[in-house]
Amino acid sequence: MIKKVQVEGNPNLYRDKYSGAVLNCNLEEVKLAKMKRQEKEKAISLEKTVDNMKKEISDIKELLNNLIREIKK
C-alpha cells in the first residue's frame, strides 16, 4: 500500500495520501530550512533582548535624573 505520491513537476516533494500533507524528501533542503528557521528565531530573540535593554536603560536614566533633581533641591 503506497502512503505517499510524488508531486507532479517536483521530484523531491511527495503528498501523503491520508493527511494530504506535502513532504519534502530532500534532506539537504530540510536541513537548510531548519537552519534558516533557527536563525530567524535567534534574530527575533536578540531583537526582543535589545528592546528590553533599551527600556531598562531608559528607566535607569529617568531614575538618575530624578535623583539628581532631588539632590539639587
Biopython code that builds the backbone (N, CA, C, O; Angstrom):
import numpy as np
from Bio.PDB.StructureBuilder import StructureBuilder

atoms = [
    (1, "MET", "N", (0.843, -1.176, 0.000)),
    (1, "MET", "CA", (0.000, 0.000, 0.000)),
    (1, "MET", "C", (0.898, 1.253, 0.000)),
    (1, "MET", "O", (1.735, 1.401, 0.890)),
    (2, "ILE", "N", (0.737, 2.144, -0.972)),
    (2, "ILE", "CA", (1.521, 3.369, -1.087)),
    (2, "ILE", "C", (0.878, 4.454, -0.227)),
    (2, "ILE", "O", (-0.310, 4.750, -0.353)),
    (3, "LYS", "N", (1.693, 5.040, 0.650)),
    (3, "LYS", "CA", (1.185, 6.081, 1.528)),
    (3, "LYS", "C", (1.459, 7.478, 1.009)),
    (3, "LYS", "O", (0.835, 8.441, 1.453)),
    (4, "LYS", "N", (2.411, 7.600, 0.049)),
    (4, "LYS", "CA", (2.705, 8.921, -0.482)),
    (4, "LYS", "C", (2.870, 8.858, -1.989)),
    (4, "LYS", "O", (3.306, 7.854, -2.553)),
    (5, "VAL", "N", (2.504, 9.970, -2.621)),
    (5, "VAL", "CA", (2.534, 10.055, -4.075)),
    (5, "VAL", "C", (3.382, 11.257, -4.457)),
    (5, "VAL", "O", (3.262, 12.323, -3.852)),
    (6, "GLN", "N", (4.238, 11.090, -5.456)),
    (6, "GLN", "CA", (5.113, 12.175, -5.888)),
    (6, "GLN", "C", (4.278, 13.329, -6.447)),
    (6, "GLN", "O", (3.323, 13.118, -7.194)),
    (7, "VAL", "N", (4.661, 14.554, -6.067)),
    (7, "VAL", "CA", (4.000, 15.746, -6.575)),
    (7, "VAL", "C", (4.489, 15.970, -8.000)),
    (7, "VAL", "O", (5.690, 15.943, -8.271)),
    (8, "GLU", "N", (3.555, 16.187, -8.892)),
    (8, "GLU", "CA", (3.893, 16.360, -10.302)),
    (8, "GLU", "C", (4.776, 17.590, -10.499)),
    (8, "GLU", "O", (4.453, 18.676, -10.017)),
    (9, "GLY", "N", (5.879, 17.415, -11.202)),
    (9, "GLY", "CA", (6.764, 18.535, -11.515)),
    (9, "GLY", "C", (7.858, 18.769, -10.489)),
    (9, "GLY", "O", (8.714, 19.629, -10.697)),
    (10, "ASN", "N", (7.855, 18.026, -9.384)),
    (10, "ASN", "CA", (8.906, 18.202, -8.388)),
    (10, "ASN", "C", (9.294, 16.841, -7.823)),
    (10, "ASN", "O", (8.513, 16.218, -7.104)),
    (11, "PRO", "N", (10.502, 16.380, -8.147)),
    (11, "PRO", "CA", (10.898, 15.029, -7.735)),
    (11, "PRO", "C", (11.173, 14.889, -6.236)),
    (11, "PRO", "O", (11.281, 13.769, -5.737)),
    (12, "ASN", "N", (11.289, 16.005, -5.512)),
    (12, "ASN", "CA", (11.591, 15.937, -4.087)),
    (12, "ASN", "C", (10.353, 16.042, -3.196)),
    (12, "ASN", "O", (10.442, 15.828, -1.987)),
    (13, "LEU", "N", (9.218, 16.365, -3.775)),
    (13, "LEU", "CA", (8.006, 16.545, -2.977)),
    (13, "LEU", "C", (7.043, 15.378, -3.165)),
    (13, "LEU", "O", (6.826, 14.889, -4.274)),
    (14, "TYR", "N", (6.475, 14.952, -2.040)),
    (14, "TYR", "CA", (5.503, 13.872, -2.049)),
    (14, "TYR", "C", (4.295, 14.296, -1.225)),
    (14, "TYR", "O", (4.431, 15.028, -0.245)),
    (15, "ARG", "N", (3.115, 13.836, -1.622)),
    (15, "ARG", "CA", (1.891, 14.128, -0.879)),
    (15, "ARG", "C", (1.473, 12.863, -0.139)),
    (15, "ARG", "O", (1.374, 11.784, -0.721)),
    (16, "ASP", "N", (1.234, 13.024, 1.153)),
    (16, "ASP", "CA", (0.734, 11.915, 1.961)),
    (16, "ASP", "C", (-0.732, 11.697, 1.587)),
    (16, "ASP", "O", (-1.543, 12.619, 1.665)),
    (17, "LYS", "N", (-1.060, 10.485, 1.185)),
    (17, "LYS", "CA", (-2.418, 10.201, 0.713)),
    (17, "LYS", "C", (-3.469, 10.349, 1.814)),
    (17, "LYS", "O", (-4.626, 10.661, 1.531)),
    (18, "TYR", "N", (-3.075, 10.128, 3.053)),
    (18, "TYR", "CA", (-4.056, 10.138, 4.135)),
    (18, "TYR", "C", (-4.266, 11.513, 4.746)),
    (18, "TYR", "O", (-5.398, 11.899, 5.038)),
    (19, "SER", "N", (-3.190, 12.249, 4.938)),
    (19, "SER", "CA", (-3.324, 13.561, 5.573)),
    (19, "SER", "C", (-3.364, 14.699, 4.559)),
    (19, "SER", "O", (-3.835, 15.793, 4.871)),
    (20, "GLY", "N", (-2.874, 14.448, 3.351)),
    (20, "GLY", "CA", (-2.827, 15.494, 2.342)),
    (20, "GLY", "C", (-1.613, 16.397, 2.470)),
    (20, "GLY", "O", (-1.445, 17.330, 1.686)),
    (21, "ALA", "N", (-0.769, 16.126, 3.453)),
    (21, "ALA", "CA", (0.419, 16.945, 3.687)),
    (21, "ALA", "C", (1.431, 16.746, 2.568)),
    (21, "ALA", "O", (1.574, 15.649, 2.027)),
    (22, "VAL", "N", (2.134, 17.834, 2.229)),
    (22, "VAL", "CA", (3.210, 17.748, 1.247)),
    (22, "VAL", "C", (4.511, 17.596, 2.007)),
    (22, "VAL", "O", (4.809, 18.383, 2.906)),
    (23, "LEU", "N", (5.288, 16.580, 1.646)),
    (23, "LEU", "CA", (6.527, 16.260, 2.336)),
    (23, "LEU", "C", (7.714, 16.509, 1.415)),
    (23, "LEU", "O", (7.691, 16.126, 0.246)),
    (24, "ASN", "N", (8.748, 17.150, 1.943)),
    (24, "ASN", "CA", (9.976, 17.355, 1.189)),
    (24, "ASN", "C", (10.929, 16.225, 1.568)),
    (24, "ASN", "O", (11.307, 16.095, 2.733)),
    (25, "CYS", "N", (11.310, 15.426, 0.610)),
    (25, "CYS", "CA", (12.177, 14.282, 0.877)),
    (25, "CYS", "C", (13.642, 14.576, 0.576)),
    (25, "CYS", "O", (14.474, 13.670, 0.634)),
    (26, "ASN", "N", (13.971, 15.829, 0.254)),
    (26, "ASN", "CA", (15.357, 16.227, 0.025)),
    (26, "ASN", "C", (15.926, 16.651, 1.373)),
    (26, "ASN", "O", (15.600, 17.730, 1.868)),
    (27, "LEU", "N", (16.767, 15.824, 1.970)),
    (27, "LEU", "CA", (17.267, 16.073, 3.328)),
    (27, "LEU", "C", (18.084, 17.358, 3.422)),
    (27, "LEU", "O", (18.047, 18.044, 4.444)),
    (28, "GLU", "N", (18.818, 17.685, 2.363)),
    (28, "GLU", "CA", (19.608, 18.919, 2.387)),
    (28, "GLU", "C", (18.701, 20.138, 2.460)),
    (28, "GLU", "O", (18.987, 21.072, 3.210)),
    (29, "GLU", "N", (17.616, 20.147, 1.698)),
    (29, "GLU", "CA", (16.666, 21.255, 1.741)),
    (29, "GLU", "C", (16.002, 21.349, 3.111)),
    (29, "GLU", "O", (15.780, 22.444, 3.627)),
    (30, "VAL", "N", (15.690, 20.204, 3.693)),
    (30, "VAL", "CA", (15.063, 20.186, 5.022)),
    (30, "VAL", "C", (16.026, 20.760, 6.063)),
    (30, "VAL", "O", (15.620, 21.563, 6.903)),
    (31, "LYS", "N", (17.298, 20.355, 6.016)),
    (31, "LYS", "CA", (18.297, 20.872, 6.952)),
    (31, "LYS", "C", (18.462, 22.378, 6.784)),
    (31, "LYS", "O", (18.540, 23.111, 7.769)),
    (32, "LEU", "N", (18.515, 22.838, 5.538)),
    (32, "LEU", "CA", (18.668, 24.267, 5.263)),
    (32, "LEU", "C", (17.472, 25.053, 5.799)),
    (32, "LEU", "O", (17.644, 26.126, 6.379)),
    (33, "ALA", "N", (16.280, 24.532, 5.611)),
    (33, "ALA", "CA", (15.074, 25.195, 6.112)),
    (33, "ALA", "C", (15.093, 25.284, 7.634)),
    (33, "ALA", "O", (14.714, 26.308, 8.203)),
    (34, "LYS", "N", (15.533, 24.216, 8.291)),
    (34, "LYS", "CA", (15.624, 24.227, 9.760)),
    (34, "LYS", "C", (16.630, 25.260, 10.233)),
    (34, "LYS", "O", (16.383, 25.978, 11.202)),
    (35, "MET", "N", (17.776, 25.337, 9.540)),
    (35, "MET", "CA", (18.802, 26.309, 9.927)),
    (35, "MET", "C", (18.285, 27.736, 9.746)),
    (35, "MET", "O", (18.528, 28.593, 10.595)),
    (36, "LYS", "N", (17.582, 27.994, 8.655)),
    (36, "LYS", "CA", (17.030, 29.327, 8.414)),
    (36, "LYS", "C", (16.012, 29.689, 9.495)),
    (36, "LYS", "O", (15.993, 30.817, 9.988)),
    (37, "ARG", "N", (15.162, 28.718, 9.860)),
    (37, "ARG", "CA", (14.155, 28.977, 10.898)),
    (37, "ARG", "C", (14.833, 29.274, 12.237)),
    (37, "ARG", "O", (14.404, 30.171, 12.964)),
    (38, "GLN", "N", (15.891, 28.523, 12.566)),
    (38, "GLN", "CA", (16.615, 28.758, 13.813)),
    (38, "GLN", "C", (17.279, 30.131, 13.815)),
    (38, "GLN", "O", (17.270, 30.823, 14.833)),
    (39, "GLU", "N", (17.853, 30.529, 12.682)),
    (39, "GLU", "CA", (18.480, 31.842, 12.586)),
    (39, "GLU", "C", (17.453, 32.948, 12.750)),
    (39, "GLU", "O", (17.717, 33.955, 13.408)),
    (40, "LYS", "N", (16.272, 32.763, 12.149)),
    (40, "LYS", "CA", (15.207, 33.762, 12.270)),
    (40, "LYS", "C", (14.745, 33.871, 13.726)),
    (40, "LYS", "O", (14.562, 34.973, 14.244)),
    (41, "GLU", "N", (14.559, 32.726, 14.380)),
    (41, "GLU", "CA", (14.135, 32.728, 15.783)),
    (41, "GLU", "C", (15.194, 33.396, 16.665)),
    (41, "GLU", "O", (14.858, 34.123, 17.600)),
    (42, "LYS", "N", (16.461, 33.150, 16.369)),
    (42, "LYS", "CA", (17.546, 33.765, 17.134)),
    (42, "LYS", "C", (17.546, 35.279, 16.934)),
    (42, "LYS", "O", (17.735, 36.031, 17.890)),
    (43, "ALA", "N", (17.337, 35.726, 15.706)),
    (43, "ALA", "CA", (17.297, 37.165, 15.421)),
    (43, "ALA", "C", (16.136, 37.826, 16.155)),
    (43, "ALA", "O", (16.286, 38.918, 16.703)),
    (44, "ILE", "N", (14.991, 37.173, 16.166)),
    (44, "ILE", "CA", (13.829, 37.718, 16.870)),
    (44, "ILE", "C", (14.115, 37.805, 18.364)),
    (44, "ILE", "O", (13.774, 38.795, 19.012)),
    (45, "SER", "N", (14.739, 36.769, 18.903)),
    (45, "SER", "CA", (15.093, 36.758, 20.322)),
    (45, "SER", "C", (16.065, 37.892, 20.653)),
    (45, "SER", "O", (15.913, 38.570, 21.670)),
    (46, "LEU", "N", (17.058, 38.094, 19.792)),
    (46, "LEU", "CA", (18.025, 39.172, 20.014)),
    (46, "LEU", "C", (17.352, 40.542, 19.936)),
    (46, "LEU", "O", (17.674, 41.439, 20.716)),
    (47, "GLU", "N", (16.421, 40.703, 18.999)),
    (47, "GLU", "CA", (15.693, 41.971, 18.893)),
    (47, "GLU", "C", (14.900, 42.244, 20.168)),
    (47, "GLU", "O", (14.880, 43.371, 20.663)),
    (48, "LYS", "N", (14.252, 41.216, 20.694)),
    (48, "LYS", "CA", (13.486, 41.386, 21.939)),
    (48, "LYS", "C", (14.408, 41.756, 23.096)),
    (48, "LYS", "O", (14.069, 42.602, 23.923)),
    (49, "THR", "N", (15.580, 41.113, 23.149)),
    (49, "THR", "CA", (16.554, 41.407, 24.201)),
    (49, "THR", "C", (17.031, 42.844, 24.112)),
    (49, "THR", "O", (17.117, 43.535, 25.126)),
    (50, "VAL", "N", (17.341, 43.299, 22.903)),
    (50, "VAL", "CA", (17.804, 44.673, 22.714)),
    (50, "VAL", "C", (16.705, 45.660, 23.090)),
    (50, "VAL", "O", (16.976, 46.656, 23.761)),
    (51, "ASP", "N", (15.479, 45.404, 22.672)),
    (51, "ASP", "CA", (14.364, 46.286, 23.019)),
    (51, "ASP", "C", (14.183, 46.363, 24.535)),
    (51, "ASP", "O", (13.945, 47.438, 25.085)),
    (52, "ASN", "N", (14.298, 45.220, 25.202)),
    (52, "ASN", "CA", (14.174, 45.180, 26.656)),
    (52, "ASN", "C", (15.298, 45.982, 27.322)),
    (52, "ASN", "O", (15.065, 46.715, 28.283)),
    (53, "MET", "N", (16.510, 45.832, 26.800)),
    (53, "MET", "CA", (17.646, 46.567, 27.357)),
    (53, "MET", "C", (17.479, 48.072, 27.149)),
    (53, "MET", "O", (17.813, 48.858, 28.036)),
    (54, "LYS", "N", (16.969, 48.477, 25.994)),
    (54, "LYS", "CA", (16.726, 49.901, 25.737)),
    (54, "LYS", "C", (15.746, 50.466, 26.760)),
    (54, "LYS", "O", (15.948, 51.557, 27.293)),
    (55, "LYS", "N", (14.680, 49.708, 27.028)),
    (55, "LYS", "CA", (13.688, 50.171, 28.006)),
    (55, "LYS", "C", (14.312, 50.276, 29.394)),
    (55, "LYS", "O", (14.083, 51.251, 30.111)),
    (56, "GLU", "N", (15.096, 49.274, 29.768)),
    (56, "GLU", "CA", (15.733, 49.296, 31.073)),
    (56, "GLU", "C", (16.709, 50.463, 31.197)),
    (56, "GLU", "O", (16.774, 51.100, 32.249)),
    (57, "ILE", "N", (17.462, 50.751, 30.147)),
    (57, "ILE", "CA", (18.397, 51.886, 30.171)),
    (57, "ILE", "C", (17.621, 53.190, 30.290)),
    (57, "ILE", "O", (18.017, 54.094, 31.028)),
    (58, "SER", "N", (16.520, 53.281, 29.562)),
    (58, "SER", "CA", (15.679, 54.478, 29.651)),
    (58, "SER", "C", (15.150, 54.660, 31.075)),
    (58, "SER", "O", (15.144, 55.774, 31.598)),
    (59, "ASP", "N", (14.708, 53.572, 31.698)),
    (59, "ASP", "CA", (14.218, 53.633, 33.084)),
    (59, "ASP", "C", (15.329, 54.072, 34.039)),
    (59, "ASP", "O", (15.088, 54.872, 34.942)),
    (60, "ILE", "N", (16.531, 53.559, 33.846)),
    (60, "ILE", "CA", (17.665, 53.933, 34.698)),
    (60, "ILE", "C", (17.992, 55.409, 34.526)),
    (60, "ILE", "O", (18.254, 56.102, 35.509)),
    (61, "LYS", "N", (17.980, 55.898, 33.288)),
    (61, "LYS", "CA", (18.248, 57.317, 33.035)),
    (61, "LYS", "C", (17.216, 58.190, 33.734)),
    (61, "LYS", "O", (17.552, 59.213, 34.330)),
    (62, "GLU", "N", (15.953, 57.773, 33.652)),
    (62, "GLU", "CA", (14.896, 58.536, 34.302)),
    (62, "GLU", "C", (15.100, 58.552, 35.820)),
    (62, "GLU", "O", (14.942, 59.599, 36.449)),
    (63, "LEU", "N", (15.446, 57.417, 36.410)),
    (63, "LEU", "CA", (15.696, 57.357, 37.845)),
    (63, "LEU", "C", (16.882, 58.235, 38.241)),
    (63, "LEU", "O", (16.830, 58.928, 39.257)),
    (64, "LEU", "N", (17.949, 58.207, 37.442)),
    (64, "LEU", "CA", (19.111, 59.051, 37.728)),
    (64, "LEU", "C", (18.762, 60.529, 37.628)),
    (64, "LEU", "O", (19.200, 61.325, 38.460)),
    (65, "ASN", "N", (17.987, 60.903, 36.633)),
    (65, "ASN", "CA", (17.569, 62.302, 36.507)),
    (65, "ASN", "C", (16.715, 62.727, 37.698)),
    (65, "ASN", "O", (16.865, 63.837, 38.207)),
    (66, "ASN", "N", (15.831, 61.854, 38.137)),
    (66, "ASN", "CA", (15.018, 62.163, 39.317)),
    (66, "ASN", "C", (15.893, 62.311, 40.553)),
    (66, "ASN", "O", (15.672, 63.207, 41.367)),
    (67, "LEU", "N", (16.877, 61.447, 40.698)),
    (67, "LEU", "CA", (17.791, 61.518, 41.826)),
    (67, "LEU", "C", (18.582, 62.825, 41.804)),
    (67, "LEU", "O", (18.750, 63.471, 42.838)),
    (68, "ILE", "N", (19.061, 63.207, 40.636)),
    (68, "ILE", "CA", (19.818, 64.464, 40.511)),
    (68, "ILE", "C", (18.927, 65.645, 40.862)),
    (68, "ILE", "O", (19.376, 66.562, 41.550)),
    (69, "ARG", "N", (17.677, 65.650, 40.408)),
    (69, "ARG", "CA", (16.749, 66.743, 40.750)),
    (69, "ARG", "C", (16.529, 66.811, 42.267)),
    (69, "ARG", "O", (16.481, 67.899, 42.840)),
    (70, "GLU", "N", (16.398, 65.669, 42.901)),
    (70, "GLU", "CA", (16.172, 65.647, 44.363)),
    (70, "GLU", "C", (17.402, 66.166, 45.100)),
    (70, "GLU", "O", (17.271, 66.874, 46.098)),
    (71, "ILE", "N", (18.580, 65.826, 44.625)),
    (71, "ILE", "CA", (19.819, 66.273, 45.273)),
    (71, "ILE", "C", (19.972, 67.784, 45.127)),
    (71, "ILE", "O", (20.464, 68.435, 46.049)),
    (72, "LYS", "N", (19.570, 68.353, 44.009)),
    (72, "LYS", "CA", (19.708, 69.786, 43.753)),
    (72, "LYS", "C", (18.741, 70.612, 44.589)),
    (72, "LYS", "O", (18.970, 71.807, 44.778)),
    (73, "LYS", "N", (17.681, 70.019, 45.090)),
    (73, "LYS", "CA", (16.681, 70.770, 45.898)),
    (73, "LYS", "C", (17.242, 71.212, 47.205)),
    (73, "LYS", "O", (16.542, 71.847, 47.994)),
]
sb = StructureBuilder()
sb.init_structure("model")
sb.init_model(0)
sb.init_chain("A")
sb.init_seg("    ")
for serial, (resi, resn, name, xyz) in enumerate(atoms, 1):
    if name == "N":
        sb.init_residue(resn, " ", resi, " ")
    sb.init_atom(name, np.array(xyz, "f"), 0.0, 1.0, " ", f" {name:<3s}", serial, name[0])
structure = sb.get_structure()
